[in-house]
């Protein structure tokens, strides 16, 4: 392996390392959001079981609170 190939390898590894550093916070955030969603779902199922209504699942977006999405005109 000569100098040019070694420099190319070092450059490639540096770019991949920077890419990993840039992507890491978003990957951690997605994992955190999924964990929170799972905890909320489990709490909802426990509450439904305590109420005696059984583990009925509601469709997404049909919660008791309606959310409006702001859209630019």
PDB file of N, CA, C and O in Angstrom, chain B, residues numbered from 101:
ATOM      1  N   UNK B 101       0.850  -1.159   0.000  1.00  0.00           N
ATOM      2  CA  UNK B 101       0.000   0.000   0.000  1.00  0.00           C
ATOM      3  C   UNK B 101       0.904   1.233   0.000  1.00  0.00           C
ATOM      4  O   UNK B 101       1.753   1.401   0.876  1.00  0.00           O
ATOM      5  N   UNK B 102       0.706   2.077  -0.987  1.00  0.00           N
ATOM      6  CA  UNK B 102       1.555   3.268  -1.065  1.00  0.00           C
ATOM      7  C   UNK B 102       0.890   4.458  -0.362  1.00  0.00           C
ATOM      8  O   UNK B 102      -0.192   4.323   0.208  1.00  0.00           O
ATOM      9  N   UNK B 103       1.535   5.599  -0.408  1.00  0.00           N
ATOM     10  CA  UNK B 103       1.097   6.786   0.331  1.00  0.00           C
ATOM     11  C   UNK B 103      -0.269   7.280  -0.131  1.00  0.00           C
ATOM     12  O   UNK B 103      -1.088   7.682   0.696  1.00  0.00           O
ATOM     13  N   UNK B 104      -0.525   7.259  -1.421  1.00  0.00           N
ATOM     14  CA  UNK B 104      -1.800   7.752  -1.952  1.00  0.00           C
ATOM     15  C   UNK B 104      -2.958   6.903  -1.450  1.00  0.00           C
ATOM     16  O   UNK B 104      -3.994   7.435  -1.051  1.00  0.00           O
ATOM     17  N   UNK B 105      -2.788   5.601  -1.469  1.00  0.00           N
ATOM     18  CA  UNK B 105      -3.845   4.714  -0.984  1.00  0.00           C
ATOM     19  C   UNK B 105      -4.074   4.898   0.517  1.00  0.00           C
ATOM     20  O   UNK B 105      -5.212   4.872   0.985  1.00  0.00           O
ATOM     21  N   UNK B 106      -3.000   5.081   1.255  1.00  0.00           N
ATOM     22  CA  UNK B 106      -3.106   5.282   2.695  1.00  0.00           C
ATOM     23  C   UNK B 106      -3.839   6.590   3.005  1.00  0.00           C
ATOM     24  O   UNK B 106      -4.675   6.633   3.908  1.00  0.00           O
ATOM     25  N   UNK B 107      -3.531   7.645   2.267  1.00  0.00           N
ATOM     26  CA  UNK B 107      -4.223   8.918   2.472  1.00  0.00           C
ATOM     27  C   UNK B 107      -5.708   8.797   2.123  1.00  0.00           C
ATOM     28  O   UNK B 107      -6.559   9.370   2.803  1.00  0.00           O
ATOM     29  N   UNK B 108      -6.009   8.059   1.074  1.00  0.00           N
ATOM     30  CA  UNK B 108      -7.408   7.827   0.707  1.00  0.00           C
ATOM     31  C   UNK B 108      -8.148   7.060   1.789  1.00  0.00           C
ATOM     32  O   UNK B 108      -9.296   7.371   2.105  1.00  0.00           O
ATOM     33  N   UNK B 109      -7.488   6.055   2.357  1.00  0.00           N
ATOM     34  CA  UNK B 109      -8.091   5.266   3.430  1.00  0.00           C
ATOM     35  C   UNK B 109      -8.327   6.125   4.671  1.00  0.00           C
ATOM     36  O   UNK B 109      -9.387   6.042   5.291  1.00  0.00           O
ATOM     37  N   UNK B 110      -7.360   6.936   5.028  1.00  0.00           N
ATOM     38  CA  UNK B 110      -7.497   7.819   6.192  1.00  0.00           C
ATOM     39  C   UNK B 110      -8.622   8.828   5.962  1.00  0.00           C
ATOM     40  O   UNK B 110      -9.408   9.093   6.871  1.00  0.00           O
ATOM     41  N   UNK B 111      -8.703   9.384   4.771  1.00  0.00           N
ATOM     42  CA  UNK B 111      -9.774  10.331   4.453  1.00  0.00           C
ATOM     43  C   UNK B 111     -11.146   9.682   4.527  1.00  0.00           C
ATOM     44  O   UNK B 111     -12.090  10.264   5.062  1.00  0.00           O
ATOM     45  N   UNK B 112     -11.253   8.469   3.985  1.00  0.00           N
ATOM     46  CA  UNK B 112     -12.519   7.746   4.021  1.00  0.00           C
ATOM     47  C   UNK B 112     -12.933   7.454   5.456  1.00  0.00           C
ATOM     48  O   UNK B 112     -14.094   7.640   5.820  1.00  0.00           O
ATOM     49  N   UNK B 113     -11.991   7.000   6.268  1.00  0.00           N
ATOM     50  CA  UNK B 113     -12.297   6.707   7.667  1.00  0.00           C
ATOM     51  C   UNK B 113     -12.682   7.974   8.430  1.00  0.00           C
ATOM     52  O   UNK B 113     -13.551   7.937   9.301  1.00  0.00           O
ATOM     53  N   UNK B 114     -12.036   9.091   8.103  1.00  0.00           N
ATOM     54  CA  UNK B 114     -12.370  10.355   8.762  1.00  0.00           C
ATOM     55  C   UNK B 114     -13.793  10.784   8.409  1.00  0.00           C
ATOM     56  O   UNK B 114     -14.541  11.230   9.279  1.00  0.00           O
ATOM     57  N   UNK B 115     -14.166  10.652   7.145  1.00  0.00           N
ATOM     58  CA  UNK B 115     -15.518  11.023   6.720  1.00  0.00           C
ATOM     59  C   UNK B 115     -16.551  10.116   7.383  1.00  0.00           C
ATOM     60  O   UNK B 115     -17.587  10.594   7.845  1.00  0.00           O
ATOM     61  N   UNK B 116     -16.280   8.818   7.433  1.00  0.00           N
ATOM     62  CA  UNK B 116     -17.213   7.896   8.077  1.00  0.00           C
ATOM     63  C   UNK B 116     -17.331   8.179   9.573  1.00  0.00           C
ATOM     64  O   UNK B 116     -18.416   8.073  10.144  1.00  0.00           O
ATOM     65  N   UNK B 117     -16.221   8.537  10.202  1.00  0.00           N
ATOM     66  CA  UNK B 117     -16.251   8.884  11.620  1.00  0.00           C
ATOM     67  C   UNK B 117     -17.077  10.127  11.883  1.00  0.00           C
ATOM     68  O   UNK B 117     -17.864  10.167  12.830  1.00  0.00           O
ATOM     69  N   UNK B 118     -16.902  11.149  11.045  1.00  0.00           N
ATOM     70  CA  UNK B 118     -17.698  12.374  11.195  1.00  0.00           C
ATOM     71  C   UNK B 118     -19.182  12.106  10.932  1.00  0.00           C
ATOM     72  O   UNK B 118     -20.046  12.665  11.606  1.00  0.00           O
ATOM     73  N   UNK B 119     -19.468  11.260   9.963  1.00  0.00           N
ATOM     74  CA  UNK B 119     -20.855  10.903   9.678  1.00  0.00           C
ATOM     75  C   UNK B 119     -21.488  10.214  10.884  1.00  0.00           C
ATOM     76  O   UNK B 119     -22.631  10.498  11.242  1.00  0.00           O
ATOM     77  N   UNK B 120     -20.740   9.310  11.504  1.00  0.00           N
ATOM     78  CA  UNK B 120     -21.250   8.628  12.698  1.00  0.00           C
ATOM     79  C   UNK B 120     -21.498   9.621  13.828  1.00  0.00           C
ATOM     80  O   UNK B 120     -22.502   9.516  14.532  1.00  0.00           O
ATOM     81  N   UNK B 121     -20.600  10.580  14.011  1.00  0.00           N
ATOM     82  CA  UNK B 121     -20.782  11.583  15.065  1.00  0.00           C
ATOM     83  C   UNK B 121     -21.992  12.471  14.807  1.00  0.00           C
ATOM     84  O   UNK B 121     -22.674  12.877  15.747  1.00  0.00           O
ATOM     85  N   UNK B 122     -22.259  12.772  13.556  1.00  0.00           N
ATOM     86  CA  UNK B 122     -23.406  13.616  13.217  1.00  0.00           C
ATOM     87  C   UNK B 122     -24.713  12.842  13.384  1.00  0.00           C
ATOM     88  O   UNK B 122     -25.713  13.411  13.821  1.00  0.00           O
ATOM     89  N   UNK B 123     -24.718  11.562  13.044  1.00  0.00           N
ATOM     90  CA  UNK B 123     -25.935  10.760  13.100  1.00  0.00           C
ATOM     91  C   UNK B 123     -26.258  10.245  14.500  1.00  0.00           C
ATOM     92  O   UNK B 123     -27.414   9.930  14.782  1.00  0.00           O
ATOM     93  N   UNK B 124     -25.282  10.154  15.366  1.00  0.00           N
ATOM     94  CA  UNK B 124     -25.480   9.558  16.682  1.00  0.00           C
ATOM     95  C   UNK B 124     -26.581  10.236  17.503  1.00  0.00           C
ATOM     96  O   UNK B 124     -27.410   9.524  18.071  1.00  0.00           O
ATOM     97  N   UNK B 125     -26.639  11.551  17.599  1.00  0.00           N
ATOM     98  CA  UNK B 125     -27.717  12.160  18.395  1.00  0.00           C
ATOM     99  C   UNK B 125     -29.120  11.840  17.872  1.00  0.00           C
ATOM    100  O   UNK B 125     -30.042  11.639  18.661  1.00  0.00           O
ATOM    101  N   UNK B 126     -29.284  11.793  16.562  1.00  0.00           N
ATOM    102  CA  UNK B 126     -30.607  11.489  16.023  1.00  0.00           C
ATOM    103  C   UNK B 126     -30.987  10.037  16.286  1.00  0.00           C
ATOM    104  O   UNK B 126     -32.152   9.745  16.555  1.00  0.00           O
ATOM    105  N   UNK B 127     -30.032   9.134  16.212  1.00  0.00           N
ATOM    106  CA  UNK B 127     -30.311   7.723  16.497  1.00  0.00           C
ATOM    107  C   UNK B 127     -30.698   7.553  17.960  1.00  0.00           C
ATOM    108  O   UNK B 127     -31.625   6.808  18.279  1.00  0.00           O
ATOM    109  N   UNK B 128     -29.991   8.241  18.842  1.00  0.00           N
ATOM    110  CA  UNK B 128     -30.321   8.176  20.264  1.00  0.00           C
ATOM    111  C   UNK B 128     -31.709   8.766  20.506  1.00  0.00           C
ATOM    112  O   UNK B 128     -32.474   8.231  21.308  1.00  0.00           O
ATOM    113  N   UNK B 129     -32.041   9.859  19.822  1.00  0.00           N
ATOM    114  CA  UNK B 129     -33.356  10.479  19.969  1.00  0.00           C
ATOM    115  C   UNK B 129     -34.481   9.576  19.509  1.00  0.00           C
ATOM    116  O   UNK B 129     -35.527   9.512  20.155  1.00  0.00           O
ATOM    117  N   UNK B 130     -34.285   8.880  18.404  1.00  0.00           N
ATOM    118  CA  UNK B 130     -35.305   7.955  17.903  1.00  0.00           C
ATOM    119  C   UNK B 130     -35.515   6.822  18.898  1.00  0.00           C
ATOM    120  O   UNK B 130     -36.652   6.447  19.184  1.00  0.00           O
ATOM    121  N   UNK B 131     -34.426   6.277  19.426  1.00  0.00           N
ATOM    122  CA  UNK B 131     -34.538   5.203  20.413  1.00  0.00           C
ATOM    123  C   UNK B 131     -35.264   5.694  21.666  1.00  0.00           C
ATOM    124  O   UNK B 131     -36.071   4.965  22.243  1.00  0.00           O
ATOM    125  N   UNK B 132     -34.980   6.916  22.081  1.00  0.00           N
ATOM    126  CA  UNK B 132     -35.636   7.494  23.256  1.00  0.00           C
ATOM    127  C   UNK B 132     -37.132   7.671  23.002  1.00  0.00           C
ATOM    128  O   UNK B 132     -37.946   7.344  23.866  1.00  0.00           O
ATOM    129  N   UNK B 133     -37.499   8.181  21.836  1.00  0.00           N
ATOM    130  CA  UNK B 133     -38.910   8.368  21.494  1.00  0.00           C
ATOM    131  C   UNK B 133     -39.652   7.038  21.443  1.00  0.00           C
ATOM    132  O   UNK B 133     -40.791   6.944  21.901  1.00  0.00           O
ATOM    133  N   UNK B 134     -39.016   6.015  20.891  1.00  0.00           N
ATOM    134  CA  UNK B 134     -39.654   4.699  20.824  1.00  0.00           C
ATOM    135  C   UNK B 134     -39.888   4.134  22.222  1.00  0.00           C
ATOM    136  O   UNK B 134     -40.916   3.509  22.482  1.00  0.00           O
ATOM    137  N   UNK B 135     -38.925   4.358  23.122  1.00  0.00           N
ATOM    138  CA  UNK B 135     -39.073   3.872  24.495  1.00  0.00           C
ATOM    139  C   UNK B 135     -40.233   4.586  25.186  1.00  0.00           C
ATOM    140  O   UNK B 135     -41.026   3.951  25.880  1.00  0.00           O
ATOM    141  N   UNK B 136     -40.334   5.893  25.001  1.00  0.00           N
ATOM    142  CA  UNK B 136     -41.431   6.651  25.604  1.00  0.00           C
ATOM    143  C   UNK B 136     -42.771   6.195  25.031  1.00  0.00           C
ATOM    144  O   UNK B 136     -43.738   6.032  25.776  1.00  0.00           O
ATOM    145  N   UNK B 137     -42.839   5.989  23.720  1.00  0.00           N
ATOM    146  CA  UNK B 137     -44.076   5.512  23.099  1.00  0.00           C
ATOM    147  C   UNK B 137     -44.487   4.160  23.670  1.00  0.00           C
ATOM    148  O   UNK B 137     -45.667   3.928  23.937  1.00  0.00           O
ATOM    149  N   UNK B 138     -43.520   3.272  23.857  1.00  0.00           N
ATOM    150  CA  UNK B 138     -43.806   1.952  24.410  1.00  0.00           C
ATOM    151  C   UNK B 138     -44.328   2.078  25.847  1.00  0.00           C
ATOM    152  O   UNK B 138     -45.272   1.386  26.226  1.00  0.00           O
ATOM    153  N   UNK B 139     -43.716   2.958  26.642  1.00  0.00           N
ATOM    154  CA  UNK B 139     -44.162   3.149  28.018  1.00  0.00           C
ATOM    155  C   UNK B 139     -45.573   3.729  28.063  1.00  0.00           C
ATOM    156  O   UNK B 139     -46.385   3.311  28.889  1.00  0.00           O
ATOM    157  N   UNK B 140     -45.872   4.678  27.193  1.00  0.00           N
ATOM    158  CA  UNK B 140     -47.216   5.249  27.146  1.00  0.00           C
ATOM    159  C   UNK B 140     -48.250   4.204  26.734  1.00  0.00           C
ATOM    160  O   UNK B 140     -49.344   4.150  27.297  1.00  0.00           O
ATOM    161  N   UNK B 141     -47.901   3.377  25.754  1.00  0.00           N
ATOM    162  CA  UNK B 141     -48.807   2.327  25.304  1.00  0.00           C
ATOM    163  C   UNK B 141     -49.085   1.332  26.430  1.00  0.00           C
ATOM    164  O   UNK B 141     -50.227   0.920  26.629  1.00  0.00           O
ATOM    165  N   UNK B 142     -48.037   0.946  27.166  1.00  0.00           N
ATOM    166  CA  UNK B 142     -48.216   0.005  28.271  1.00  0.00           C
ATOM    167  C   UNK B 142     -49.068   0.617  29.379  1.00  0.00           C
ATOM    168  O   UNK B 142     -49.912  -0.068  29.956  1.00  0.00           O
ATOM    169  N   UNK B 143     -48.858   1.895  29.681  1.00  0.00           N
ATOM    170  CA  UNK B 143     -49.658   2.561  30.705  1.00  0.00           C
ATOM    171  C   UNK B 143     -51.120   2.649  30.275  1.00  0.00           C
ATOM    172  O   UNK B 143     -52.022   2.483  31.096  1.00  0.00           O
ATOM    173  N   UNK B 144     -51.350   2.907  28.999  1.00  0.00           N
ATOM    174  CA  UNK B 144     -52.712   2.975  28.480  1.00  0.00           C
ATOM    175  C   UNK B 144     -53.392   1.611  28.575  1.00  0.00           C
ATOM    176  O   UNK B 144     -54.570   1.524  28.920  1.00  0.00           O
ATOM    177  N   UNK B 145     -52.649   0.546  28.267  1.00  0.00           N
ATOM    178  CA  UNK B 145     -53.214  -0.800  28.353  1.00  0.00           C
ATOM    179  C   UNK B 145     -53.509  -1.174  29.804  1.00  0.00           C
ATOM    180  O   UNK B 145     -54.522  -1.814  30.086  1.00  0.00           O
ATOM    181  N   UNK B 146     -52.626  -0.777  30.730  1.00  0.00           N
ATOM    182  CA  UNK B 146     -52.876  -1.057  32.148  1.00  0.00           C
ATOM    183  C   UNK B 146     -54.112  -0.306  32.633  1.00  0.00           C
ATOM    184  O   UNK B 146     -54.923  -0.860  33.375  1.00  0.00           O
ATOM    185  N   UNK B 147     -54.257   0.933  32.222  1.00  0.00           N
ATOM    186  CA  UNK B 147     -55.424   1.721  32.623  1.00  0.00           C
ATOM    187  C   UNK B 147     -56.703   1.112  32.054  1.00  0.00           C
ATOM    188  O   UNK B 147     -57.729   1.082  32.734  1.00  0.00           O
ATOM    189  N   UNK B 148     -56.652   0.633  30.829  1.00  0.00           N
ATOM    190  CA  UNK B 148     -57.822   0.007  30.218  1.00  0.00           C
ATOM    191  C   UNK B 148     -58.162  -1.293  30.937  1.00  0.00           C
ATOM    192  O   UNK B 148     -59.337  -1.618  31.109  1.00  0.00           O
ATOM    193  N   UNK B 149     -57.144  -2.037  31.357  1.00  0.00           N
ATOM    194  CA  UNK B 149     -57.386  -3.287  32.068  1.00  0.00           C
ATOM    195  C   UNK B 149     -58.002  -3.013  33.441  1.00  0.00           C
ATOM    196  O   UNK B 149     -58.857  -3.773  33.895  1.00  0.00           O
ATOM    197  N   UNK B 150     -57.581  -1.946  34.100  1.00  0.00           N
ATOM    198  CA  UNK B 150     -58.145  -1.598  35.404  1.00  0.00           C
ATOM    199  C   UNK B 150     -59.585  -1.112  35.278  1.00  0.00           C
ATOM    200  O   UNK B 150     -60.397  -1.338  36.176  1.00  0.00           O
ATOM    201  N   UNK B 151     -59.903  -0.451  34.179  1.00  0.00           N
ATOM    202  CA  UNK B 151     -61.264   0.027  33.954  1.00  0.00           C
ATOM    203  C   UNK B 151     -62.200  -1.105  33.557  1.00  0.00           C
ATOM    204  O   UNK B 151     -63.420  -0.948  33.610  1.00  0.00           O
ATOM    205  N   UNK B 152     -61.645  -2.240  33.160  1.00  0.00           N
ATOM    206  CA  UNK B 152     -62.454  -3.378  32.768  1.00  0.00           C
ATOM    207  C   UNK B 152     -62.861  -3.366  31.315  1.00  0.00           C
ATOM    208  O   UNK B 152     -63.660  -4.199  30.888  1.00  0.00           O
ATOM    209  N   UNK B 153     -62.331  -2.442  30.552  1.00  0.00           N
ATOM    210  CA  UNK B 153     -62.725  -2.365  29.150  1.00  0.00           C
ATOM    211  C   UNK B 153     -61.892  -3.278  28.265  1.00  0.00           C
ATOM    212  O   UNK B 153     -62.170  -3.393  27.072  1.00  0.00           O
ATOM    213  N   UNK B 154     -60.891  -3.921  28.814  1.00  0.00           N
ATOM    214  CA  UNK B 154     -60.071  -4.840  28.035  1.00  0.00           C
ATOM    215  C   UNK B 154     -59.010  -4.120  27.241  1.00  0.00           C
ATOM    216  O   UNK B 154     -58.964  -2.890  27.222  1.00  0.00           O
ATOM    217  N   UNK B 155     -58.161  -4.882  26.589  1.00  0.00           N
ATOM    218  CA  UNK B 155     -57.042  -4.275  25.837  1.00  0.00           C
ATOM    219  C   UNK B 155     -57.445  -3.826  24.441  1.00  0.00           C
ATOM    220  O   UNK B 155     -56.839  -4.238  23.452  1.00  0.00           O
ATOM    221  N   UNK B 156     -58.467  -2.982  24.360  1.00  0.00           N
ATOM    222  CA  UNK B 156     -58.883  -2.478  23.056  1.00  0.00           C
ATOM    223  C   UNK B 156     -57.873  -1.464  22.569  1.00  0.00           C
ATOM    224  O   UNK B 156     -57.351  -0.667  23.348  1.00  0.00           O
ATOM    225  N   UNK B 157     -57.607  -1.497  21.306  1.00  0.00           N
ATOM    226  CA  UNK B 157     -56.621  -0.581  20.739  1.00  0.00           C
ATOM    227  C   UNK B 157     -57.346   0.435  19.878  1.00  0.00           C
ATOM    228  O   UNK B 157     -58.191   0.092  19.052  1.00  0.00           O
ATOM    229  N   UNK B 158     -56.996   1.685  20.091  1.00  0.00           N
ATOM    230  CA  UNK B 158     -57.560   2.744  19.267  1.00  0.00           C
ATOM    231  C   UNK B 158     -56.623   3.020  18.112  1.00  0.00           C
ATOM    232  O   UNK B 158     -55.413   2.814  18.202  1.00  0.00           O
ATOM    233  N   UNK B 159     -57.203   3.486  17.032  1.00  0.00           N
ATOM    234  CA  UNK B 159     -56.381   3.848  15.880  1.00  0.00           C
ATOM    235  C   UNK B 159     -55.562   5.077  16.223  1.00  0.00           C
ATOM    236  O   UNK B 159     -55.960   5.886  17.061  1.00  0.00           O
ATOM    237  N   UNK B 160     -54.433   5.211  15.580  1.00  0.00           N
ATOM    238  CA  UNK B 160     -53.588   6.378  15.827  1.00  0.00           C
ATOM    239  C   UNK B 160     -54.333   7.636  15.411  1.00  0.00           C
ATOM    240  O   UNK B 160     -55.037   7.664  14.401  1.00  0.00           O
ATOM    241  N   UNK B 161     -54.161   8.658  16.203  1.00  0.00           N
ATOM    242  CA  UNK B 161     -54.764   9.934  15.875  1.00  0.00           C
ATOM    243  C   UNK B 161     -56.197  10.083  16.346  1.00  0.00           C
ATOM    244  O   UNK B 161     -56.817  11.115  16.090  1.00  0.00           O
ATOM    245  N   UNK B 162     -56.745   9.080  17.031  1.00  0.00           N
ATOM    246  CA  UNK B 162     -58.110   9.172  17.521  1.00  0.00           C
ATOM    247  C   UNK B 162     -58.126   9.265  19.036  1.00  0.00           C
ATOM    248  O   UNK B 162     -59.033   8.736  19.679  1.00  0.00           O
ATOM    249  N   UNK B 163     -57.150   9.917  19.607  1.00  0.00           N
ATOM    250  CA  UNK B 163     -57.101  10.060  21.056  1.00  0.00           C
ATOM    251  C   UNK B 163     -58.171  11.041  21.512  1.00  0.00           C
ATOM    252  O   UNK B 163     -58.830  11.685  20.697  1.00  0.00           O
ATOM    253  N   UNK B 164     -58.334  11.144  22.822  1.00  0.00           N
ATOM    254  CA  UNK B 164     -59.345  12.031  23.379  1.00  0.00           C
ATOM    255  C   UNK B 164     -59.037  13.494  23.078  1.00  0.00           C
ATOM    256  O   UNK B 164     -59.950  14.318  23.014  1.00  0.00           O
ATOM    257  N   UNK B 165     -57.796  13.813  22.898  1.00  0.00           N
ATOM    258  CA  UNK B 165     -57.395  15.183  22.611  1.00  0.00           C
ATOM    259  C   UNK B 165     -57.101  15.310  21.126  1.00  0.00           C
ATOM    260  O   UNK B 165     -56.267  14.590  20.578  1.00  0.00           O
ATOM    261  N   UNK B 166     -57.794  16.228  20.493  1.00  0.00           N
ATOM    262  CA  UNK B 166     -57.511  16.432  19.076  1.00  0.00           C
ATOM    263  C   UNK B 166     -56.367  17.424  18.938  1.00  0.00           C
ATOM    264  O   UNK B 166     -56.303  18.414  19.667  1.00  0.00           O
ATOM    265  N   UNK B 167     -55.499  17.166  18.037  1.00  0.00           N
ATOM    266  CA  UNK B 167     -54.351  18.025  17.791  1.00  0.00           C
ATOM    267  C   UNK B 167     -54.500  18.637  16.415  1.00  0.00           C
ATOM    268  O   UNK B 167     -54.824  17.952  15.445  1.00  0.00           O
ATOM    269  N   UNK B 168     -54.262  19.915  16.343  1.00  0.00           N
ATOM    270  CA  UNK B 168     -54.316  20.590  15.057  1.00  0.00           C
ATOM    271  C   UNK B 168     -52.911  20.860  14.584  1.00  0.00           C
ATOM    272  O   UNK B 168     -52.041  21.243  15.367  1.00  0.00           O
ATOM    273  N   UNK B 169     -52.696  20.662  13.327  1.00  0.00           N
ATOM    274  CA  UNK B 169     -51.396  20.906  12.730  1.00  0.00           C
ATOM    275  C   UNK B 169     -51.438  22.268  12.050  1.00  0.00           C
ATOM    276  O   UNK B 169     -52.294  22.521  11.202  1.00  0.00           O
ATOM    277  N   UNK B 170     -50.521  23.129  12.422  1.00  0.00           N
ATOM    278  CA  UNK B 170     -50.449  24.454  11.808  1.00  0.00           C
ATOM    279  C   UNK B 170     -49.813  24.323  10.432  1.00  0.00           C
ATOM    280  O   UNK B 170     -48.777  23.679  10.270  1.00  0.00           O
ATOM    281  N   UNK B 171     -50.435  24.930   9.469  1.00  0.00           N
ATOM    282  CA  UNK B 171     -49.908  24.865   8.105  1.00  0.00           C
ATOM    283  C   UNK B 171     -49.711  26.273   7.574  1.00  0.00           C
ATOM    284  O   UNK B 171     -50.531  27.164   7.794  1.00  0.00           O
ATOM    285  N   UNK B 172     -48.629  26.445   6.886  1.00  0.00           N
ATOM    286  CA  UNK B 172     -48.341  27.755   6.297  1.00  0.00           C
ATOM    287  C   UNK B 172     -49.231  27.966   5.079  1.00  0.00           C
ATOM    288  O   UNK B 172     -49.500  27.029   4.328  1.00  0.00           O
ATOM    289  N   UNK B 173     -49.680  29.187   4.892  1.00  0.00           N
ATOM    290  CA  UNK B 173     -50.564  29.492   3.763  1.00  0.00           C
ATOM    291  C   UNK B 173     -49.760  29.738   2.515  1.00  0.00           C
ATOM    292  O   UNK B 173     -50.328  30.010   1.458  1.00  0.00           O
TER     293      UNK B 173
END
